Every structure is written in C-alpha cells, then in structure tokens.
Amino acid sequence: MRKIIVPCGLHCIKINHLGVTLGEQEILKDINLHIHCGSLNVVIGRNGAGKSTLIRAILGDIPHTGNIEFKDQENGRIQKLKIGYVPQSMNIEKQTPVSVYDMIASYQSSVPVFLMRGKKIRRQIEEHLQVFEVGHLMDKQVCNLSGGEQQRVLLSMALMNSPNLLLLDEPVSGIDKNGMELFYRTIYHLKQNYDLAIILISHDLDYVRQYADKVVLLDGSVRKQGSVREVFQSPEFAQVFGSRKEEV
C-alpha cells in the first residue's frame, strides 16, 4: 500500500455515461461520477435502485455502456485501473478447514499454500492484518470469524495489491454497532493515509453523515450528488426516502 506523500490529486477516476440493461429492463442510465483519491464516496438509495449493479459494472462482471477512465495526474497518462473489492460477506460452510493465513496466501499466489509456509510471507500477511486489528486471527478458521472480523480480513485482502479504487458493497450489513464503528474508523484511516479512492454502498445514513466526503443518491440514474448537506437536504432525497428529515 502506498502512502500519500504529496497533496491529494495524484489521480482521478471518471465514470462516463455508464448504463446497464439486463434483458429488456434498463437498470442504470447515464451514470457520470468523478472520484478523487483520498475521498470516501458513498452511494445511497432505496432497494432496487441499482447500487450493487453499479459495483458489478465497475468490476466488469456485467456488460455496460459508457467507460471508466483512470487518469494519473502525475504524468497525464491513462493507465489501467487497479480495483480492490469487499463484498457483503463470504459464503463459507462451517467446518471448512481454511485458516485466514491459508485464504490470503492462496489469494496472493498460484503456488499451493503448503509450499508457502516461509517466515517472510507469514510476516508480510501478519503485518498487513495488523493494520486492520486482526493480526491475531492469522491461524483462526475463516468459518469461525464473526461478521466484523470477516469484513476486516476481506478489507485486508482487498488492499494487498495496492488498488487505486476500493469498492465496498454494504460491507457492514449485519454487523453490530461496535463492529461498525471500528470499520468506519478504519476506512477513515485509509482515506487519510493512502493513495486510493473509495466507493461505499451503504444504508447507514447516520454513518454516511459522519464519514462521507461525497454522497451519490442513486435511483436508476444519479438523482443528486455532492456533499452530505447538499444531498440530505435536497428535494431529491426527500422524494426517495419519503418524509424522513435529516439534520446535517
């Protein structure tokens, strides 16, 4: 992971006219976003608004129109965008004999895990896990992790290859309040100290208010985007979320 050594602005990510149609249904239409490094960009909206579809399109998992552009502001060249991704959860059956170390080591290399027991690789993985306060889970079976532990391990994995963009698809769904507080503090640390942009899908409007730099209100298209205050106090927000009042 690369520490930021100059003011933010090293690069930006532009999503230009992105659209997704599945069958005869248009899910997303003309999505335009401009994301800067060092920023937390939170996508909100009602169920069925296309939030997870947006993440899948950025990942290239589903066909879409438009394009995603990564521009390195340091030298002006268009480069390949490196993406890290944290899903809502891992589907691992109970009693699966895979430790956190085994999972991360196999993710990092095509070499069989039993050939990767060297002290160097173990130390590297442990140091990376320590950033997210889960270094003590190295040898714990993944199937026995709590929801909060699981998400911090996934976050560690997503950042091991130093991505330019981190995608988080409702990663704290089902996690208790303490786990959520720790997760958002960790995300705040990342955006303050590392050269990457973050797109987070969230239903937790209280945490969005507290931590987001930019909010995107999605409902098939971008209804409103801007600061927390601009979005939460907008007529578009009231239309999507009804009569709920948000003090910012």
N, C-alpha and C positions, 0 to 999 in steps of 0.2 A: 504494500500500500504506500502511495506516495504522499508525503507531507506537502502541504502548500507552502511554498517559500516566497511567493510574490502575491500581490493582491488578487482577489478573485477576478476572473475574466480570461483565464488561460484558454478556455474553450466554451463553446455553447452548442446546444443540441436543438435543432429545429425540426418539428413535425409539421409537414406541409400538406394540407388538403387530404388528410388521411380519411379514407372511407372503407367501411366493411359491409358487404351484402352477403347474407347466407341464404341460399335458395332464392326466394322472391322477397325476402324481408331485409330492408335496409336497417342495419343495427347502428352504424355510426356514419355521420355525414360531415364532410368538410371540417375535420379537426385540425386546428392550427395552434401549436404550442411552441413557445420559445423558452427553453430551460437553460439556466446558467449553472456552472459548477458552484459548489458551496451553498446550494439552496435546497430547501425542503418544499416540494411542490405536492400538495395534497389534492387528490381527486375525490369529490363527494358527489352524491346523487342518490336518488331513490333506487330500490331494487329494480333491475331490468333496464337501467339507464345506459348500460354498455361499458361499465367501468372495467370489468375483467376482460371484456372483449378488446378494449384498448390495450391492456397489458399484453394479451396474446398477439395482437397485431404488431406491437413494437418488438416483441420477441421473434416475430416471423413464423409463429405457429399456425397462422391462418392467412389466407390471401387478403390483400388490401390494395386499395388505390392510394395514390399520393406517395410521398417519400419521406425518409428520415435522414437528416443531414447532420453530420458531426463536423464542426469546424474548429480546428486548433488555432486559437487566436495568437499563439506564439510565433507561428511561421506561416499562417494563412493557408495551409494545405488541408484538403479534405482527406480524412483518414477513416479507417474502419472503426466503427463504434464498438467498444467492448462493454457488454452488459452483464451485470450481476442480478440474480433473481431470487426472491424469497417468496414461496407460495404460502397459502393459508396454513397448511400442515403437511406432515409426512404420513403416508399410509404404510405403516409397518406393523405387521402382525405381532402379537405378543409371543414371547419366547424366541423371537428371531435372534440368533446369536451373533449380532453385529455390534461392535463397540463404536463409540464416537471416533476413536482413532482409526479403526478399520474403514469406516464410511468416508472420512475425509481423505485418508491416504489413497483409497481406491479412486476417489473423485479426482485427485490430483495427478494420477499416473495410470498408465495402462499396465504397469508391472503388477503382478499378483501381490496382494497385501502381505503374504507370508515372506516375501522377499524384501519387504520394506521395513524391517524392524531395527534399522540403524538408529543410533542415538541422535544423529543430526536431523533426520526427518521428524523424529518424535519431538525433539526440542523445538523445531520450527512450528509444528502444529500446536504444541502446548503454548508457546508464546503467543500465537495468534488467537487461541481460545481465551487466553488471559485478558485480552483487550475487552472481551465481552463477559468477563467474570464467570467463565465456565471451564477454566483450565482443569479444575478438579474432576471434571466429568470425562476425561480422556478415556478411561477404561470402563465406563459405565455402558451397559447395553442401551442402544438407541430406543428400543421399545419401552424402556422403563423411565424415559425422561418425562418430566412434567411439560405442560404446554409452553410455559415460559422458557424452560431450559432448551426445549426443542427449537424454538424460534431463534434463540441466541446462537445455538450451534449452526442453524441454517444460515443465519446472518454472517457468521464467521466464514462459512464455506463460500458464500456468495462474493465475499470481498477478497478472497485469497489471490485472485488473479488481477487485482488492481483495476476494476472496471471504471469506465468513465461515467456510467449511468447505473444506478441501483433501482430496481423495480420491486416494490413491496405490495403484494396483493392481500390486503386485510390480514397482516401477519399476527395481529394480537387478538383475533377472533377467539373467544372462549377462554382467554387468559384473565386471571384475577387482577385486581387493581394494583397490587404491588408489582406484579409482573409487567403490567402496562407502564407503570411509572418508570421502571428500570429500562424498558425497551425504548421509550421516548427519550430518556436521558442519554442512552447510547446513541440514538440517531442524531441527537443534537451535538454530541461529541464528534461524530463522524463528519457532519456538515461543517463544523467549525474547524476541523483539523486536517481534512483530507480533500484531495482534488477530485471530487465527483459530484454529480447531480443526483438528486433522489426524487423519484415519483412514488408516492404512497397513496394507496386506496384505503379510505377509512370511513367508518360510520360514527366514530367517536368525536362528535363535534366539539366537546369540551377540550379534548387534547389537540384538535385541529386549531382551535382558537389560541391555545397556549404556545404551540410549537411551529406552526406553518409559516413559511415566508410568503408563499403564494398559494391561492386556492383556485381550483378549477371546478366549476359547477357543471356537471355533465348530465344531459338528458337526451341522448341520441346525437346531439351536437353540443358544442360548448355554449351554454346559456350565459355564463358570466365567468370572468377570470380577473384576478387582481389580488390585492391584499385581503387579509381576513375581514377587515372592516368593510371594504368595498363590496365583497361578495355577500357577507352575512346580513348586511343592511340593505341589500338590493331588492327590488320588486321581483326579480327572477328567483331569488332564494325563497321568498315568501310564496311564490307560485308553486315551487317544487315541494317545499316542506310544510305547506299549509300556514296556519296561524301562529306557528312557533316563533317566539320572539328571542332574538339572540343579542345580548349585550356584549359589546366588544370594547 
